Amino acid sequence: MLKNKKILLGITGGVAAYKAVDLIRRLKDDGASVTVIMTDASKNFITPLSLQIASGSKVYSGLFEDPMSHIELSRDADLMLIAPATANIIGKFANGIADDLLSTCILSFRGKVVIAPSMNWRMYENPMVQGNLKRLTAHGILQVGPDKGTLACGEEGVGRMAEVNEITEAVKSALSKKDLSKKKVIVTGGPTREYLDPVRFISNRSSGKMGYAVAGECIRRGAEVILISGPSALQAPKGLKAFFKVETAGEMREAVFKNLSKTDIVIMAAAPADFSPEKKENIKIGKSEKLSIKFKNTPDIIAEIGKLKRRPLLVGFAAETGKRLDRARAKRTRKGADIIVFNDVTEAGSGFDVDTNKITIIEKNKETPLPMMTKYKAAEAIMDVVSECLSK
Ligand code: PMT
């Protein structure tokens, strides 16, 4: 997601500097190249050599080592990230002080800046620090964290640097286009459970990964996102407007329709069960009982939305067993959806549970077959098509 992006990472003198190696690795895994600027104080916590090895490039520190580096480094970067950001660098930045390479580069940089503050909770709560942070965020600087927890000094409070995945998420969000800003989106994900008795249920396979990836992508692009999820082990993405956990298809339907008014886009990535037992027993069915279960259809949520006179842009998924694009096309028409995302759930690396998917995005007059890619990338591709449809 950060392919070809150049990140200038400023590391300042806080104990969380030790997390920089992991941070660099994650940014590089996502395709970014990382150039590091260290303050002198940060070298008490991590060595330049470790960072040179992690980033694979020269580590900068002295203002006069390369005479023009304070201009050249910031001119080439797509984003500046300061992690950890001490009270000192925050204070300098907010007041336009440039007395070393990092603070000079910050002032000469014209792109997005993300800061991850890290300090003792009393320092963080100090009105001077808070005032400086307010000043920075008012100028469009993006702040991630700090989190609450046990600090290096052993005290409890707000001051821990945000987790590495939160920081990388903030970087991705900062670099994402904001083409969905002000759009209200409902995303569904995960399976539903239809109970036979208080102990047993039938369900569909779905981890929630595809739906959660779509929700994350919509947040990054500036949308107001409501995620409605069946049972899933995943953590909800940060920045949701609301998160509803449901169990049955009936509950999923209710949550979708409760939130539907003024919604611009609905994306049904969930795998609701198509059948539920006609009767749910109130007590556990004994195993000696000869069992014959009658099923009824669950509400077809997407088809109900598809029938509405005034409805949001509607995106469904078609989980097919085999290359049945014909079935997916028919589903799009039958369910009244604008877009159907076909995935063959029998193909290795595609469909349920895995981190990748191979999709074909089917619109009325256009089909976009895509190679196997991560679900994050697939979500990006889907939202590109959605965004194009909205702009028509
Ligand atoms: O969660 P993962 O492990 O990441 O797996 C992702 C996925 C394979 C579940 C996902 O990519 C996917 O294909 N989701 C749709 C699964 C499904 O129910 O497909 P379907 O072809 O049976 O349904 C077609 C559409 O109708 C879907 O958008 C579905 O959400 C919707 N539907 C289905 C049943 C129902 N009662 N109400 C519905 O709205």
Boltz pocket constraint, residues with backbone or C-beta under 6 A from the ligand:
constraints:
  - pocket:
      binder: B
      contacts: [[A, 189], [A, 190], [A, 205], [A, 206], [A, 207], [A, 208], [A, 209], [A, 210], [A, 211], [A, 249], [A, 268], [A, 269], [A, 270], [A, 271], [A, 272], [A, 273], [A, 274], [A, 298], [A, 299], [A, 300], [A, 301], [A, 302], [A, 303], [A, 315], [A, 316], [A, 317], [A, 318], [A, 319], [A, 320], [A, 331], [A, 341], [A, 343], [A, 345], [A, 351], [A, 352], [A, 353], [A, 354]]
      max_distance: 6.0
